[in-house]
Amino acid sequence: MDVNFIDENHHQHEAGSKWSPLFEDGPGPINVTARIGSTVELNCKIQLLYDKTVCKSHA
């Protein structure tokens, strides 16, 4: 998953650039089952996040 963010100077950093946040590799694939309309929280670790916030929403 690629992550884009805007820094404190309001400059956008594209995914894959030298200073972009990136997801750390996990232990492997994980299956998640949920009812339609329910909320699911997925834990992940992100490198190079600094003082940024990452939010991924899928409807």
C-alpha positions in Angstrom: 0.0 0.0 0.0 1.4 3.4 -0.9 1.1 6.3 1.5 1.0 10.0 0.5 1.2 12.8 3.0 1.5 16.5 3.4 4.3 17.9 5.6 4.2 20.9 8.0 5.1 23.2 5.1 2.1 21.9 3.2 4.2 20.1 0.6 2.9 16.8 -0.7 5.3 13.9 -0.6 4.5 11.1 -3.1 4.6 7.4 -2.1 8.0 5.9 -2.9 10.0 9.1 -2.5 13.1 9.2 -0.4 11.4 10.5 2.7 7.9 9.0 2.4 6.4 6.9 5.2 6.2 3.2 4.3 4.6 0.1 5.9 6.9 -2.3 7.5 6.7 -5.9 6.4 4.5 -8.0 8.7 4.6 -11.7 9.6 2.7 -12.6 6.5 -0.8 -12.6 5.1 -3.6 -12.3 7.6 -7.3 -13.1 6.9 -9.9 -10.8 8.5 -13.6 -11.6 8.5 -16.2 -9.0 9.4 -19.9 -8.3 8.9 -20.9 -5.8 6.3 -21.1 -2.3 7.8 -19.0 -3.2 10.8 -15.8 -1.4 11.7 -12.5 -3.3 11.5 -9.2 -2.0 13.0 -6.0 -3.3 11.4 -2.7 -2.8 13.3 0.4 -1.9 11.3 3.8 -0.4 11.7 4.9 2.5 9.6 8.5 3.7 9.1 9.5 7.3 8.6 6.2 8.6 9.9 7.8 11.4 12.0 5.0 13.8 13.2 2.5 12.7 10.5 -0.8 10.9 10.8 -1.9 8.2 8.4 -5.5 7.3 7.8 -6.7 4.7 5.3 -10.5 4.4 4.8 -12.3 2.1 2.5 -16.0 2.1 2.0 
